[in-house]
Amino acid sequence: MNEVPADDGRDFVVPRAAGPNRLVRAGSPRYLAGDEDGHREGASLRADGAGRAMKPWETVDRARAPDGTELVLARREGEWVVRAAGRILMSSRTHGSEDALAALALARVSRPRTVLLGGLGLGFTVRAALDRLPPDSRAIVAELVPALVAWNRGPVADLAGRPLEDPRVRLQIGDVRARIAEARGAFDAILLDVDNGPAALAHAENDALYGNRGIRACRDALRAGGVLAVWSAGPDAGYRERLERAGLEVEEAAVPARGAGAGGVKHVVFLGVKGGGPRGR
């Protein structure tokens, strides 16, 4: 079968919960390393660049992830963050690598028609993909945490230009692994921004995404010439080897967390191209 499975709006089967205070299942957000200070609830940084005291964080909403972890949506002076157990999952200040995930992948695809995105986040990767997709394409977004969907339709909708309102978007609440497992030759690109990338293979549940079995499933779900693009907190030689073992043509790009030309922390985007199709634009 070479068609995308029917978009029937049903929820995916949610796998068993992870251990306490861990968001490790596919479709869930990931922690941002090195970006916790000053982001705890009620905290404020000592001063801004001009020496002025900064405002404290304002809690906008709270919710529970499917595994029971409390998620907190907070804002301060135009910046938005989502925290879990006091740790930053995502921030509107550092989404450059999320933008790059879509840009690098779709630059390698000729005439993309259907793209699967695992992980909604604050909507930046979806927006970057939509900005590069033609009017007759589809962007299927799989997100495990219902609260993130609600926040993307409400208080943080404008951060990325309300991508969920784009008619090309098909939203599925559930585990991206289920969407991948049921597809054969369906997608021009699969973009994964869940957990902390391949490093999360330490949790057995994610072998179905980042291990040999998961990589083969992603490869089989791609059309010839399609691209698997994976966000990672850093380099991972073992994951690159597994991609190559699956027969994918692999590239590894270090991208600034805060966008092109910015200094500071860099993340990694892994790109695996399935052979047999035309190359990108």
C-alpha positions, -999 to +999 in steps of 0.1 A: +000+000+000+014+034-010-012+056+004-014+075+036-037+057+061-071+073+064-072+105+085-101+095+106-094+116+136-091+087+160-066+087+188-037+064+187-032+037+213-012+053+241+016+030+253+023+024+289+034+053+310+070+060+315+086+063+349+078+093+371+087+128+358+098+114+325+083+124+292+099+097+270+072+085+247+071+094+210+053+126+203+062+142+237+084+173+241+120+171+251+141+189+277+163+218+267+198+213+281+215+242+297+185+265+297+170+261+332+183+289+353+158+317+358+130+296+343+116+280+375+082+290+385+081+324+402+119+330+395+134+360+379+168+366+364+190+389+384+191+417+358+188+423+321+216+437+299+210+472+313+211+461+349+173+463+355+156+436+375+135+414+353+099+405+359+091+371+375+075+343+354+038+342+352+021+308+352-006+308+325-018+272+327-011+238+341-019+204+327-010+167+331+008+147+304-005+112+298+021+098+321+010+121+350+039+146+347+027+182+355+033+206+326+034+243+333+029+270+306+046+303+317+055+336+302+076+367+309+080+398+287+072+381+255+090+348+261+070+316+266+082+284+281+068+249+289+082+232+320+079+197+334+091+189+369+109+223+370+128+217+338+124+235+305+109+214+277+107+242+251+111+280+249+100+305+223+135+321+227+153+290+214+136+275+184+163+280+157+171+243+156+134+235+153+131+257+123+162+241+108+147+206+112+121+215+086+143+236+064+170+211+060+147+182+054+125+198+028+154+213+009+163+177+001+128+166-012+116+172-047+079+183-048+069+172-013+032+162-010+029+146+024+050+153+055+047+137+089+058+157+120+062+140+153+060+166+181+041+199+180+061+218+205+052+255+203+045+252+166+077+264+151+087+233+132+052+230+118+053+266+107+088+262+091+074+232+072+043+250+060+064+279+047+082+254+024+053+232+013+031+237-018-006+246-015-018+211-023+004+193+003-005+178+036+013+182+070+003+154+094+012+164+130+012+137+157+013+151+193+010+129+224+001+157+249-034+172+245-025+202+265+001+213+240-025+212+213-049+233+234-021+258+241-012+260+204-048+268+197-050+293+225-024+314+243+007+306+222-011+303+188+004+336+175+040+326+183+044+307+151+016+323+131-012+299+141+000+269+121-028+246+133-053+268+114-036+261+081-059+239+060-029+217+050-025+205+086-040+172+098-036+168+136-035+135+153-035+133+192-013+103+199+020+085+194+038+092+162+052+057+162+017+043+155+015+065+124+049+054+112+042+017+118+010+016+098+025+035+067+043+021+037+058+045+011+035+072+024+056+102+033+080+125+015+095+135+048+093+124+085+104+151+110+109+139+145+113+163+174+104+142+205+122+135+238+159+144+236+164+127+202+183+095+199+198+098+233+164+088+246+171+053+234+182+047+270+145+042+276+133+009+262+101+024+248+119+044+223+137+015+205+106+016+183+116+050+172+154+054+174+166+018+175+172-004+145+135-015+144+123+021+146+147+033+119+136+005+095+099+015+102+107+051+093+126+041+062+097+019+050+072+047+057+091+070+033+086+072-004+117+067-026+138+099-022+121+107+011+139+122+041+140+112+077+150+143+098+156+139+135+163+166+161+189+157+187+204+175+217+238+166+204+259+143+182+253+105+184+277+083+165+257+052+173+225+066+159+243+077+127+256+042+123+221+027+127+208+051+100+236+040+076+230+003+084+194+008+074+206+019+039+199+057+043+223+083+030+231+102+061+241+138+069+245+155+102+241+192+107+250+213+138+225+241+141+224+270+166+195+267+191+187+304+187+188+305+149+212+311+120+241+333+130+235+331+167+261+319+191+256+297+221+243+261+223+241+241+191+218+211+185+221+185+158+198+175+129+202+141+115+191+136+079+186+102+063+176+101+026+160+070+012+174+061-022+156+056-055+139+090-059+146+125-073+167+148-052+156+181-037+152+215-052 
